[in-house]
Amino acid sequence: MAVEFSVLQRWLLTTSLTGSQWLAVIGLSLVPAIVAEIDKAARRHA
């Protein structure tokens, strides 16, 4: 939110993200969930 709302951008000294930066954020934010699901599946089959 802080990177998209101008009021928060000024207050927190942030800037808007580019499309590729948003893709990186979304992709990296999915990693923990994917790892957790793989771990759960491995524990079920072990």
ABEGO torsion letter per residue (X at the ends): XAAABAAAAAAAGBBBBBAAAAAAAAAAAAAAAAAAAAAAAAAAAX
